[in-house]
Amino acid sequence: MFLTLFLGCVPALAQPRGAVIASCAACHGEDGIAREADVPHLAGQNEAYMLNQMANFRNGSRRHPEMRFIARDLGPQDIKDIITYYAALPAR
């Protein structure tokens, strides 16, 4: 529900496809606030930092099996949209 309400506030170009954001939200939360202590919050995170980390997951220089699998299957526009979406959320 939060995602549906929030997307009205995010520019159209920054709206990730529902299935893409759902795969992120499973761990990082729709609101960018992770529910598990070992999962980082993404809400309000720096875009350049997140882009760099996604590149590192994709190329294997940052090791995390689940993130490598997810990052490999995302296209460049999906990654950009996800990062823009989470960066625009208010940090807590």
C-alpha positions as CSV (number, residue, x, y, z in Angstrom):
1,M,0.0,0.0,0.0
2,F,2.8,2.4,0.9
3,L,4.4,1.9,-2.5
4,T,1.1,2.7,-4.3
5,L,0.6,5.9,-2.3
6,F,4.3,7.0,-2.6
7,L,4.6,6.4,-6.4
8,G,2.3,9.4,-7.0
9,C,5.1,11.6,-5.5
10,V,8.0,10.1,-7.5
11,P,8.7,11.4,-11.0
12,A,7.5,8.9,-13.7
13,L,11.0,8.3,-14.9
14,A,12.1,7.2,-11.4
15,Q,9.3,4.7,-10.9
16,P,10.7,1.1,-11.0
17,R,8.5,-1.6,-12.3
18,G,6.5,-3.3,-9.6
19,A,8.2,-6.7,-9.9
20,V,11.6,-5.1,-9.7
21,I,10.9,-3.0,-6.6
22,A,9.2,-6.0,-5.0
23,S,12.4,-8.0,-5.2
24,C,14.2,-5.2,-3.4
25,A,11.4,-4.6,-0.9
26,A,11.4,-8.2,0.2
27,C,14.6,-7.4,2.2
28,H,15.0,-3.6,2.1
29,G,11.3,-2.7,2.6
30,E,9.0,-0.7,0.3
31,D,9.8,2.3,2.5
32,G,13.5,1.6,2.3
33,I,13.7,0.6,5.9
34,A,14.9,-2.9,6.3
35,R,13.3,-5.1,9.0
36,E,16.4,-7.3,9.6
37,A,19.4,-5.9,11.5
38,D,21.9,-7.3,8.9
39,V,20.2,-5.6,5.9
40,P,21.0,-2.0,5.2
41,H,18.3,0.7,5.0
42,L,18.1,2.3,1.5
43,A,15.8,5.2,2.2
44,G,17.6,8.5,1.6
45,Q,20.8,6.8,0.8
46,N,23.3,8.6,-1.5
47,E,22.6,7.7,-5.2
48,A,26.3,7.6,-6.2
49,Y,27.1,5.3,-3.3
50,M,24.2,2.9,-4.2
51,L,25.1,2.9,-7.9
52,N,28.7,2.0,-7.0
53,Q,27.6,-0.8,-4.7
54,M,25.3,-2.2,-7.4
55,A,28.1,-2.2,-9.8
56,N,30.3,-4.0,-7.3
57,F,27.6,-6.6,-6.7
58,R,27.3,-7.1,-10.4
59,N,31.0,-7.6,-11.1
60,G,31.5,-9.7,-8.0
61,S,34.0,-7.3,-6.3
62,R,31.5,-7.0,-3.4
63,R,30.5,-10.5,-2.4
64,H,26.9,-11.2,-1.4
65,P,25.3,-14.2,-3.1
66,E,21.7,-12.8,-3.1
67,M,22.6,-9.3,-4.2
68,R,24.9,-10.7,-7.0
69,F,22.1,-12.8,-8.3
70,I,19.6,-9.9,-8.2
71,A,22.0,-7.3,-9.5
72,R,23.0,-9.5,-12.5
73,D,19.4,-9.8,-13.6
74,L,18.6,-6.1,-13.5
75,G,19.1,-3.8,-16.5
76,P,20.9,-0.5,-16.2
77,Q,17.6,1.4,-16.3
78,D,16.0,-0.8,-13.6
79,I,19.1,-0.1,-11.4
80,K,18.9,3.6,-12.0
81,D,15.1,3.7,-11.3
82,I,15.5,1.6,-8.1
83,I,18.3,3.9,-6.8
84,T,16.4,7.0,-7.7
85,Y,13.3,5.6,-5.9
86,Y,15.1,4.7,-2.7
87,A,17.2,7.8,-2.6
88,A,14.0,9.9,-2.8
89,L,12.5,8.2,0.2
90,P,12.8,9.9,3.6
91,A,15.5,8.4,5.8
92,R,14.6,7.6,9.4
